[in-house]
Amino acid sequence: MTFVSPHADVVLPERGLHAYLFAGLGPADLDRVALVSAESGDMLTYGSLRTSVDEFAAELAARGVRPADTVALLCPNVPAFAVAFHGILRAGATVTTVNVLSTVAEIAKQLTASGARTLVTVTSLAAKAGEAVGAAGLHPGATLILDAERPPVSGPAPAPDRFDPAERVAVLPYSSGTTGLPKGVMLTHRNLAANIAQLTPVLDLRSDDVVLAVLPFFHIYGMSVLLNSTLAARGRVVTMARFDLSAFLEAVQRHRVTYLFIAPPIAVALAKHPMVDSYDLSSLRAIVSGAAPLDEELGAAVARRLSVPVVQGYGMTELSPVSHLVPVADGGAGVAGCRAPIEAAGWPLPNTVNKLVAPATGAEIGVPADGLSEPGELWVRGPNVMAGYLGNPQATAETLDAEGFLHTGDLARVDATGCVYIVDRIKELIKYKGYQVAPAELEALLLTHPEITDAAVIGVADAEGEETPKAFVVAADPALSAARVMEFVAAQVAPYKKVRAVEFVAAIPKSSAGKILRKELRSNQPL
């Protein structure tokens, strides 16, 4: 059976993302600070941001960029990212954002796959960008350096391009999706504007909020939630080009940050690192974790240490990106008086429909009268569901069904109130002697060990060919042994969930958004 959001539906914007964010700027907004760099102090007010966006759109048009063209953006978190991103949209084009850690070959591949003819970047990445442009067969003049001196462009910004926001692709981020290699995710103007509108009553962002943006804008979480949702609320975005714990804490203290969006690796640092006690973080009023499941005990440790509510949300690139969230208002009090535990991914956002489906049988799993349901694959339908994968109808058909449900590839449970709990990626589940073991559960348990600072779990074959859980552990104490780690886990889980191998590593490989890169861990295992 399906279940819907407990929140009232919101009115969905029927205009492009640029117009949705900037057309309503009033005189009182123009001098309000929109973005400030934590590193350089460079600042943009809402008025100067809008002007800079118009000027950049005019420059792109003068360079031959036309509506529906694709422009690649390779840029770290700096105020100029917002100028370029919204300038591209203002020009009527599509943005494909590129991971700043990408290699030349990876950038070239994305340029070719997306059909981008222009690459916008910054001086620090210009050499890599130039090589990628050449490798993709583009003219050297295809690179535009944001922070370089360029001849001024005369003339106004392009006239508003009339298009159907439900049809025109606004952004084309690349994601592995639920299966396979990276694919271009087609997110329309309506997808992105709708998701901001869906989040507005649940996220509780205010015009006096200061948001520290360390999660990358090139990733959909940073782009849509940290950047665009904050701009929609007329709040202030403090940008950080890369994560460094001391600089992060200093930025919270100096800018009186009120609202943090984090991923679980940052939660580990906030819960465990002694440096945290040296900074004044009393300005914080809310912390939202996303990108990967956050353990209850880890989240509670952060909440206790910082005296601030910690809630969790869920989403994916294909959902623009948020589909579930524990309401931030009233300290995460929940829905209708039902307070969700920190481990909950939250209730469905407004205007969405969900269902859980048993992967093995395809049978729908009902909402229980009490307790938690059996696990099933989470399916979501709503205005935030992507248009599809660029040039890949087969992958689109495997992920989007005829009824408009997106099959997330994530195993979840639901409680009697409709609150969703993510178990793990279906493809990540370890099959041990017929039992299913969720790596995320074991990782959360390992992180409660006082001598473990980070951990990841994958399935590996034992001598008999049976898939068994193996833990990769970053130890705070070099004296910690594999035997002690296995004993710690075995004392707290069912026998089939026991960790049966441990490898100590210097760091757990993770994406820029904080997701564990299990493929890298598997690639280092003997065949």
N, C-alpha and C positions, 0 to 999 in steps of 0.2 A: 504494500500500500504506500501511497505517497504521503508526505507530510510537508507542511508549508511553514513559512516564517510566522512567528508569533507577533511580529511587528506589523503595523499597518502599512499598506503599500504607499510608496512615495510617488509623486509626480515625476515622470521621467523627462529629462531635457530633450527637446527635439531640435537641437542646433549643434553646430560643430564645437569641438572642445575649446578652441580658442575663444569663441564667442561666449561660451558658457562661463569661462573663467574671468574674462576681461571686460565683456560688454557692460556689465553691471557696476563697474568701478565708479564710486561716487566721489565728490570733492573731498570728503573726510578721509578717503582711502589713499589719496595720491601721495601724501607725505609719509604714510606708514611704511616702515621698513619691511620689505618682502624677503630679501635674502642678504645674508652676510657671511663672508668666508671666515671660518675659525682660524685659518692660517694667516691670511693677508689682511683681513679686516675690510676687504673690498665689499661695497654695499650697494644694493639697489632698492630704491623705494618702489611701491607699486606703480607710481606715475612714471618713473624712469624705466622700469621694466617694460611697461606697455610701449613706451616710445622706442626703446631698444629693439623690442620684438618687431615693431613695424619697420624700423630701419633695416633690420636683418632680412625681413621678408622682401623688402625692396631690392636689397643687394642680390638675393638669390634669384629674383625675377630678372634682374639685369644680367645675371650670369646664364640665363637660359632655362632656369628651373621652372617648370610649368605644373599646373594642377595635375594631381595623380602621378607625378614623377616620384621616385623614391630617392631620398637623401640619407646617407649613412652619417651617424654621429658617434665619434670616438672621443670621449671627453670624461674626465673625472668629475667628482662632485665639487663644482665651483659655481658661483652665481651665473657665469656665462653659459653654463649648460642650459639653464632655463630660457635664456635669450635665444639660443640656437634651436632648442627643441620647439618652442612655441613659434619662433620665426618660421621654421619649416612648415608647421601646420598653418600659420597665417598665410603663407604663400600657396596653400592648397595642396602641398605635397605630403608624402608619407615619410615618417621617420623610421629607420631601422637602427636601433641602438646597438653599439658594439662594445663588448667587454674590453676594458682597458688592458687587461692581462692577456688578451689574445695575441697569438703569434702573427707574424706577417702572413703566413700561409692561411691561417684561420680568418684573418681580416679579408684577405683576397677572396677566399671561398664565400664569405658572407656577402661581399660586394657583388659577386657573380650571381649567387643564388637569389638575392633580393632584387637584382636588376638596378641597383643604385649606380648613378652616373656621377655623383658628387660625394665627396667625403669631407665632413667638417670635423676639425680636430683642434688641438692646442699645440703650442711650440714643443712642450716636453714629449709629445708623441708624434711629432711631425716626421721624423726620420722613418719610423716604423710605418706610418701612414703612407708616406711617399713610396716606399718599397711595395706596399700592398697594392696601391693604385697601379703601379707598373705591372705587378704580377697578375692583376686582374685585366690587364690590357686596356686600361683607361689612359686618357691623356694626362700628362703631369699637371696640367692646370685644373684637373678635377679636384685637387685638394684645396680646401679653404681653411686657413689658420685663424682661429677665433681671436687670439690675443696678439696677432701681428698687426703692424700698421698696414692699412689698405686704403686705396683711394676712396674718398667719399662717394656715395651714390646719390645722385640727385633724383628727385621725384618721390612721390608718395608710395606708401605700401600698396601692393596689388589690391584691387577692389575685391570685396568679399566674394569668394567663389561659391556659387550656388550649387549645392550638392545635397544628396540625401544622406544624412548622418548615419543612417542604418546601413548604407551601402559603401560609403567611402572609407577606405582603410586609413586610419590615423597613424598607427604604429605597427611595426613588424619586428617584434623581438624574436629571438631564436631560442627555442626550448626543445629539450628531448621529449617533452610531452609524456604520455603514459607509456610509450614504447619507442625504441629505436634511436636513430641518430637525430641531431638537432634539426628542427623544422621551423620555418617561418610561420609564426602565429599571427593570423590576420585579425587585428582588433580594430573595430570601427570607431568612429567618433561617438556613436551612440553607446557602444560598449563601455568606453572609458568615462563618458559623462554620466551614464547611468550608474556605474559603480560608485562614483563619487557621491551621487545623490542617495544611493542605497546606504552608503556608509555614514552619511551626515548625521542621522538621528542616533546612531549607535556608537560612533567614534567619539562624539562629544568634543570635537576640536573647536576652539574658540578664537576670536580675533586677538585676545591677549596671550595666547599660547605661543611658546617658543619651542620649536622642534629641532632637535639635533639630528642632522641627516648624515649619518656615517654609512648606512647601507646604500649601495650604489644606485644612482639614478638610471644607469643603463639597464638595471634589472627592474622588472615590472613592479615589485614591491616598493622599491625606492622611488620609482617614477610616478606611480599612481597614488600611493598612500602618503609617503613622506613629502613629496614635492607638490603634486597637484591637489591633493585633499587639503593640505595646509594653505595653499594659495586660495583655494575656494573659500576657506574659512577666514581669509585675510589675516592669518597668523604670520609668524616670522620663522623662516627656515635658516638655521645655522649649518653651513655646509662643511663637511670634512672630506678631504680627498682620499684619505686612507685611515684605517683604524690603528690607533696607538693608544693603549689604555691610559697612560698619563695625560696625553693630549685630549683624549675623550673626557676624562674627569675634569680637567682644567676648563674645557669648553662648557661643561655643565655648570661649573661654579661661576665662571666669568660672565657668561651670557644669561645666567639665571634660567636655565632650560627648565621647562615645565612638563614636557611630554617626550618620552623616549619610545622609539620603535626599535626593537632589537631582534636578534636571532639568538638561539640557544648558546652559541659560543660566547657571546657577550654576557649572557646571564651567568655562565660559569665564572667569568672574571669578576662580575659584580658580587657574586656570592662568596667567592673564595679568596680573592687577592687581597693581601694586607694593605696595599696602596689605597684602596677605596676609603679607608678610615681617615686618610689625610686630607680629604676634600669636603667642602660644604656642598652637599647635594640636596639641601632642604627645600629648594625651589621646586623639586619634582612633585607632580600631582598624579601622574599616571605612567605606567609602563605597559606596552603591548608587545608581545612576542609573536613572531611568525616565521615562515620559511621552512621550519622543521618542528616536529613535536617537542614541547617543553614539558619536562617531568614535573609532577606535583611538588616533590620535595625540593627540587632545585628552585622552582618558582617561589615557593614559600620562603626559602632561605633568602632570596633577593628581597622579597616583600618585608621580611622581618628586619633585615639589615638596613634597608633604606627607608623603612616606615612609609611605604607607598604601595598602592594596589598594583598587582601584577595580573594581567589577563592575557588570554591567548586568542588568536584568530587562525583561520585556515583559508587557503586559497591556492591558486596556481596560475601560471601565465595565461592559460586558456580561459580563465575566469575573470580576467581584467583587473586585479587578480583575486579579490576577496569574495568569498561566498558565505563564511561563517565567522562570528565574532561574539565574544562575551561583552555585553555593553559596558562601556567605560564609566558612564555616569553613575553617581552614587557609589563610587569605589568598587565597581564591578559587582553590584548587588544582584545582577541577573535579570530575569524576566518574571513578572508577576510574583515577586517575592521569593523566587527560587534562585538561590545563590549557587552558581556553578563552581566546582572545584577548579583550581588552576590548570589541571591537566585537560580540561574540556576545551575543545576547539571552538565551542560556542553554538549559538542558535543560528539558523539560516537568516540571511539578510532579507530585508523587504523585497517583495516582487519575485521571490524564488520558490521553486518547488523541488523537493528532494525525494529520493527513495534509496533504500538499501537493497542490493540484489546479491543473492548467494552466488559466488563465482562458479562453483561446481555445477549447480543445477539451473541457474537463471531464475530461481523462485524469489519473489519479493518477500522481504522480511518486515514484519509489522512493528509498529511502535508498541513497546510493552506497557502493561498497566502499572508496573513498578520495576525498579532495577534497570539493568541494561539489556538491550537486545542481543541476539546473536550477531557476530560480525558479518558484514556484507560489503560489497563494493559500493561506494558512495556515487550516486548519480545526481546531477544538478541541472535544473533548467531555469533560465531567467534571461533578462536583457543584457547581462554581463557575459554571457557565453559567447566565445569567439565565433567569427564567421567561418573559420576553417584554417587548414594549413595551406600555405602558398604552393601551388603547383603540385599538390600531393593529395588527389582525391581519395586514394586508397586509405591513407592514414586518417584523413578526415572522416571517412565512412566508418573506420574502426573505432573512432572516438566519439563521434556525434551520431545519435540514432535518428530515426525518422520522426520521433516525437519531440526532438529538440533537446533531449537529455545528453549532457556531456558525461561520459564514463571516465571518472577521475583516475582509476587505477589504484585508488587508496582504499584500504580496508578500514571500516569504521563501525562503531556501535552508536545507538541512539537511546536516550532515556525517555521516561514517560512524558517529560515536558518538551521533547523535541530537540533537546540539546545533543550535539554530536561530539563523539570522542574518536579521534583518529588512532588506529592501531598501528598501521605501518603500510608501506607500499606493498601491494600484492606480490610484485615480482621480487621483493626483498625478503619475503618470508622464508625461513629455513624449514625444510621438511625433514624432520628427524623421526625415523621409524613410524611414519604415519601421523605424527604430531606436527602442528604448526608452531614455530617459535618466532616471535616478533623481535628483530634486532633492537628496535627502539626501546622495548621494555628492558632488555638487558643493559643497554647503554645508560638508561636512566638510573638503573640500580648501581652500576659501576661508578657513576658520578657522585653517588652518596658516600663513597669510600673517602676518608679524609686524606689518603695518600695518593689519590688519583685525580689529576687535573683535567683529563679528557680521555675519551674512549670511543671506540667504534666496534661493531660486531658484524661479521659476515659468516656465511656458510661455507665450509670447506669439506672436502671428502676425507674420510679417515681411511685406515688401511683396508677396511672391508667395503669401501665405496659408499658408505653412509654419509649423508650431509650432516655436519655437526657445527655447533656455534664456536667460532674462534673470535677472541677479543684482541683488539689492538689497544694498547694502554700507554698513555703518557703519565709517567709516575713523578710525583713531587719528591718522593724519597727513593733514591737509587737502591736502597736495600730491599724494597718491595719485591717479593718473589712471585713467579707465576703460580706456584702452589697456593700461596696465600690469597691471591686474586680468585682462583677457582674455588677455594674453600669459602670465601666471602659470599660468592654468588650461590654456591650449592646450599648454603645454610638458609637461603631466603626464597628459593624457587622450587618448583616441582622438578623431579629428577630428569625429565626429558628436556628441560630448559637449561641444564647446567652448561657452563662454558667448559669446553674440553681441550682448548689450546689457548695460549696467551703469547702475544708477541709485544715486546716493549718498543715503542717508537718515539722519535723526538717530537712529532706533531701528527695530528690527524688531517689528512687532505680534505679540504672543504672548498666549496664554491664561494664566490664573493658574497652570496646571500646567506651563507652559513650552513648549507646542506652538505652532509658527508658525501664525499666522492668515493663510493664503494667500488666503482669500477677500477680506480687506481689501486685500491687495496687488493682487489682480486687479481689485477694484472701482475702483481709481484709474487703471486703464489705459485709454487711448483706444479707443473702439469702431471 
